[in-house]
Amino acid sequence: MSKMNKRALIVLNGEIEPALPLVKREDYQLIIAVDGAINTLLDQGWTPDVLLGDFDSVSDLAMQVALEAEVKVIHTPDQDFTDFEKALRLPEIQDVTDIDLIGHSGRRLDHTLGSLYAAISLADRFKFRLIDPAGTGYLVPGGEMLPLKDQVDNLCSVLGLVPSIVSLDGFQWPLQDAEIGGLNKQSISNIIVSENARIRVTKGAVLVYLPRAES
């Protein structure tokens, strides 16, 4: 990570506990807990810098501990935007370049999809990684390329979150300016065969998902 980069971790109120061992507190200059995510974070010994939400799922004890720990508490009762969308617009995040997201999956599908589309709308502003217990996702907007180093023999899925045009180099099933997403097919469980594999997105926006190898 470059000295100029500032990385943030945003924790949503989904499947948090299994994903926490996959990230390190010292890797982040800013940690934001969204609503009830604070309950699990505190239980696991993590103290965020910011707690944001309408607090309908925050326990009284968690709120008390957060206040005593001088966590910045921001009440956002406005229902026109999700708490994740509000987190992405906080003043504290304006100088952030890289955002890791956990807790986005594992509960309600509508919340998971809502978080994906909120993130993809800002993928030209932030570099997003979505970390869950089964793997890691990367959001890649049109006009960008994602290199995949040291991934030979690993699976990789590329899903167009909107109609997209992509090229896959170094894959068992390569693509060249292919249309994916929308009513078109997706690339699911493709196999990386080159040390110099890469994904180029000419148009649209895609989720690149790398399943974690089973131990």
SULFEN-V931624 format. One record per residue. N is the residue number from 1. RES is the residue in three letters. PHI is phi in radians with two decimals (none if undefined). Layout:
N&RES&PHI / N&RES&PHI
This chain:
1&MET&none / 2&SER&-1.14 / 3&LYS&-1.09 / 4&MET&-1.41 / 5&ASN&-1.47 / 6&LYS&-2.19 / 7&ARG&-1.83 / 8&ALA&-2.08 / 9&LEU&-2.01 / 10&ILE&-1.91 / 11&VAL&-1.98 / 12&LEU&-1.63 / 13&ASN&-1.57 / 14&GLY&-2.04 / 15&GLU&-1.47 / 16&ILE&-1.72 / 17&GLU&-0.97 / 18&PRO&-1.21 / 19&ALA&-1.54 / 20&LEU&-1.01 / 21&PRO&-1.13 / 22&LEU&-1.51 / 23&VAL&-2.21 / 24&LYS&-2.13 / 25&ARG&-0.98 / 26&GLU&-1.26 / 27&ASP&-1.40 / 28&TYR&-2.10 / 29&GLN&-1.60 / 30&LEU&-2.64 / 31&ILE&-2.17 / 32&ILE&-2.06 / 33&ALA&-1.73 / 34&VAL&-1.78 / 35&ASP&0.90 / 36&GLY&-1.15 / 37&ALA&-1.04 / 38&ILE&-1.06 / 39&ASN&-1.05 / 40&THR&-1.23 / 41&LEU&-1.01 / 42&LEU&-1.13 / 43&ASP&-1.07 / 44&GLN&-1.65 / 45&GLY&1.48 / 46&TRP&-1.79 / 47&THR&-1.98 / 48&PRO&-1.31 / 49&ASP&-1.48 / 50&VAL&-2.36 / 51&LEU&-2.07 / 52&LEU&-2.28 / 53&GLY&2.66 / 54&ASP&-1.58 / 55&PHE&1.18 / 56&ASP&-1.26 / 57&SER&-2.06 / 58&VAL&-1.60 / 59&SER&-1.24 / 60&ASP&-1.05 / 61&LEU&-1.14 / 62&ALA&-1.09 / 63&MET&-1.13 / 64&GLN&-1.10 / 65&VAL&-1.13 / 66&ALA&-1.08 / 67&LEU&-1.15 / 68&GLU&-1.15 / 69&ALA&-1.50 / 70&GLU&1.09 / 71&VAL&-1.18 / 72&LYS&-1.29 / 73&VAL&-1.84 / 74&ILE&-2.14 / 75&HIS&-1.46 / 76&THR&-2.25 / 77&PRO&-1.34 / 78&ASP&-0.99 / 79&GLN&-1.64 / 80&ASP&-1.30 / 81&PHE&-2.34 / 82&THR&-1.28 / 83&ASP&-1.10 / 84&PHE&-1.14 / 85&GLU&-1.05 / 86&LYS&-1.15 / 87&ALA&-1.08 / 88&LEU&-1.22 / 89&ARG&-1.97 / 90&LEU&-1.12 / 91&PRO&-1.01 / 92&GLU&-1.11 / 93&ILE&-1.75 / 94&GLN&-1.18 / 95&ASP&-1.77 / 96&VAL&-1.44 / 97&THR&-1.90 / 98&ASP&-2.17 / 99&ILE&-2.18 / 100&ASP&-1.74 / 101&LEU&-2.21 / 102&ILE&-2.28 / 103&GLY&1.40 / 104&HIS&-1.45 / 105&SER&-2.19 / 106&GLY&1.76 / 107&ARG&-2.24 / 108&ARG&-1.49 / 109&LEU&-1.09 / 110&ASP&-1.12 / 111&HIS&-1.18 / 112&THR&-1.07 / 113&LEU&-1.15 / 114&GLY&-1.05 / 115&SER&-1.16 / 116&LEU&-1.04 / 117&TYR&-1.28 / 118&ALA&-1.12 / 119&ALA&-1.21 / 120&ILE&-1.14 / 121&SER&-1.18 / 122&LEU&-2.08 / 123&ALA&-1.21 / 124&ASP&-1.49 / 125&ARG&-1.83 / 126&PHE&-2.17 / 127&LYS&-1.63 / 128&PHE&-1.76 / 129&ARG&-2.09 / 130&LEU&-1.96 / 131&ILE&-1.90 / 132&ASP&-2.26 / 133&PRO&-1.07 / 134&ALA&-1.70 / 135&GLY&3.00 / 136&THR&-2.28 / 137&GLY&-1.95 / 138&TYR&-2.22 / 139&LEU&-1.67 / 140&VAL&-2.18 / 141&PRO&-1.46 / 142&GLY&-1.03 / 143&GLY&1.57 / 144&GLU&-2.16 / 145&MET&-2.25 / 146&LEU&-2.00 / 147&PRO&-1.37 / 148&LEU&-2.18 / 149&LYS&-1.52 / 150&ASP&0.98 / 151&GLN&-2.16 / 152&VAL&-0.99 / 153&ASP&1.37 / 154&ASN&-1.45 / 155&LEU&-1.40 / 156&CYS&-2.68 / 157&SER&-1.95 / 158&VAL&-2.21 / 159&LEU&-2.10 / 160&GLY&-1.33 / 161&LEU&-1.31 / 162&VAL&-2.33 / 163&PRO&-0.95 / 164&SER&-2.36 / 165&ILE&-2.07 / 166&VAL&-2.34 / 167&SER&-2.21 / 168&LEU&-2.03 / 169&ASP&-1.93 / 170&GLY&1.46 / 171&PHE&-2.03 / 172&GLN&-1.05 / 173&TRP&-2.07 / 174&PRO&-1.23 / 175&LEU&-2.29 / 176&GLN&-2.29 / 177&ASP&0.86 / 178&ALA&-1.54 / 179&GLU&-1.58 / 180&ILE&-2.29 / 181&GLY&1.46 / 182&GLY&1.10 / 183&LEU&-1.54 / 184&ASN&-1.51 / 185&LYS&-1.21 / 186&GLN&-1.89 / 187&SER&-1.84 / 188&ILE&-1.96 / 189&SER&0.94 / 190&ASN&-1.23 / 191&ILE&-2.09 / 192&ILE&-1.40 / 193&VAL&-2.12 / 194&SER&-2.31 / 195&GLU&-1.16 / 196&ASN&-1.94 / 197&ALA&-1.09 / 198&ARG&-2.71 / 199&ILE&-2.15 / 200&ARG&-1.96 / 201&VAL&-1.88 / 202&THR&-1.47 / 203&LYS&-2.60 / 204&GLY&1.63 / 205&ALA&-2.84 / 206&VAL&-2.25 / 207&LEU&-1.78 / 208&VAL&-1.74 / 209&TYR&-2.10 / 210&LEU&-1.94 / 211&PRO&-1.08 / 212&ARG&-1.40 / 213&ALA&-1.11 / 214&GLU&-1.29 / 215&SER&-1.51
